[in-house]
Amino acid sequence: MMAHLPALLIVVPLLSAPICLLIGRGRFAHGVALVVSWVTFVMSALLLNEVRNGGAISYHLGGWAPPWGIEYRVDPVNAYVLLIVAAVGALTMSYAKASIDRELGQGRQFRFYTIFLLCLAGLLGVTITGDAFNIFVFFEISSLASYVMISLGPDRRALTAAFNYLIFGTIGATFFLIGVGLLYQMTGTLNIADLANRVPAMTGNRTIQAAFIFMAVGLALKAAIFPLHSWLPNAYAFAPSVVTAFLAATATKVAIYVLIRSYFTIFGPEYSFGSMSLGVVLMVPAIAAMLIGSTIAIFQDDIKRMLAYSSVAQIGYMVLGIGFATVLGVTGGMLHLFNHALIKTAMFMAMGCVFYRMGSVRIEAMAGLAKRMPWTMAAFVGGGLSLIGVPLTAGFVSKWYLLLAALDAGMWWIAAFILIASMLAIVYVWRVVEVAYFSPSPDGAPTGEAPISMLIPTWFLVLANFYFGIDTRISVGAATQAAEYLLGAGR
Amino acid sequence: MEWPGLYNYWIAIFLMMAGLYIVMAHANLVKKMVGLVIFQSSVFILYITMGKVTGGTAPILIPGDVVYSNPLPHVLILTAIVVGVATLALGLALIVRIMEAYGSIEEDDIEVLENSAP
């Protein structure tokens, strides 16, 4: 049983999806999805524990030894990402029932849970697999599922948002596929560990360079790295609240994980950041994303859209950390990956609560809301503080590491940009706080909190934000271990 | 190597660029999907080409010393074709829904409708 954990982590959600479809009733399908998502969470926690105590696990699918067979490989880097994805999945499923009842018709609910489980299986698969082509396949499983989930949004603009995402997502995945093909052409292998042994020997080769560039562009599209982020704001703004909360914390993070995996493990830091100068290529868009994303966020009237632009900016922080290619920088990037999942899920969940009561997440709907929905708005403020990076919150810890990395690399102007972007975050969070706390409520506005089943997961995440801001041993420890593994002898 | 040498790759790259151009240049959603499919198909050709060994036969067990093509890229592409078909089906389904919701599948018209409606 324990030996087969890596495979079960994918197989359980994948096989539960058709079960949900066969059940055909919203309530029971939710029960299945809830149980399965918590089971995957427990499994990923066990895996992380095993990896931290006993080193990397290699699982041979069907008993075929790599490099011929497909290998699932769990090491300190992806064990950590697996836990993030599974934890967010479990929390969003706990939150989903009331919100989905409100936003989706009865007949479509069981289909939603089916698709959700497929998406979860896809995202976990991308993370766990040690095979480059397998990454593409799982990417497409998760992406196709997320296009469907986004198109379920209550507004008709959800349809066009999903279509745009489909076009961009497919182009991104196909670029990645071209890169994998070129690598295969040169090395004759698809196994990541095997590629890592062979690619550095032929780095002067033009085909390897082409593969490098194709993969960089494809993954940048998938991860919504500025300026390839244009699919993201609408997709997040018009998707159902549950879907936004889930995807914001997982889809782009997994793409960033693949970026890290490709450039640190396959191509190796010396080649990627030395002769291909990936550092500059990543850092310039990252800083642009931080400044421009935050600035655009200030001018949004739809708060979900505002948070979506803020996500573009936060992805900039993560990519910036990776761009340093030092242990401190990568630690900062990995930490922010984790912390941003906590922050954005909490904030999007709070917006889901607002939508549940008000039927809108525009700034006008927030007037005086702090009196009518005190717990929801307090959760939003808690998430907002962490987003800004106030001390004692998780957001502070990751920004602190990024600042240290910038100063350590002798690039103090980057530290200045990090601070400026955080100031911009104060502005856009404050806009909401001002309207919610200091404006009078309109007459006859709906009053009352969101259901307790929605508030508990939201508050759990908000408290986690404060917990990981004060006790940094777990998160910083795991992130440092991952960074050292990527840059050090772990290759 | 004689001109045009490796002409399969020329065709693959031409289709790739043509497909990508259609996706970007056309405002009609169905035409966009067509461009996307051409783009994906070009990658299939790229993979199939790299598996071909000159003078090789199909990889079947035949007695004697036989040269055969590398079957792995071909098998990979079977998977990618399935993914491509699923993407195409989903894209077309979304276009049907967009047609029902907006009464148009021209990007310009949809943009006007989106900006005018609340």
HADDOCK unambig.tbl for C-alpha pairs under 7 A between the chains (distance, minus, plus):
assign (segid A and resid 140 and name CA) (segid B and resid 83 and name CA) 6.96 0.50 0.50
assign (segid A and resid 144 and name CA) (segid B and resid 87 and name CA) 6.93 0.50 0.50
assign (segid A and resid 156 and name CA) (segid B and resid 101 and name CA) 6.43 0.50 0.50
assign (segid A and resid 159 and name CA) (segid B and resid 94 and name CA) 6.59 0.50 0.50
assign (segid A and resid 159 and name CA) (segid B and resid 98 and name CA) 6.19 0.50 0.50
assign (segid A and resid 160 and name CA) (segid B and resid 98 and name CA) 6.91 0.50 0.50
assign (segid A and resid 163 and name CA) (segid B and resid 91 and name CA) 6.63 0.50 0.50
assign (segid A and resid 163 and name CA) (segid B and resid 94 and name CA) 6.57 0.50 0.50
assign (segid A and resid 174 and name CA) (segid B and resid 40 and name CA) 6.65 0.50 0.50
assign (segid A and resid 178 and name CA) (segid B and resid 43 and name CA) 6.51 0.50 0.50
assign (segid A and resid 181 and name CA) (segid B and resid 47 and name CA) 6.44 0.50 0.50
assign (segid A and resid 185 and name CA) (segid B and resid 50 and name CA) 6.54 0.50 0.50
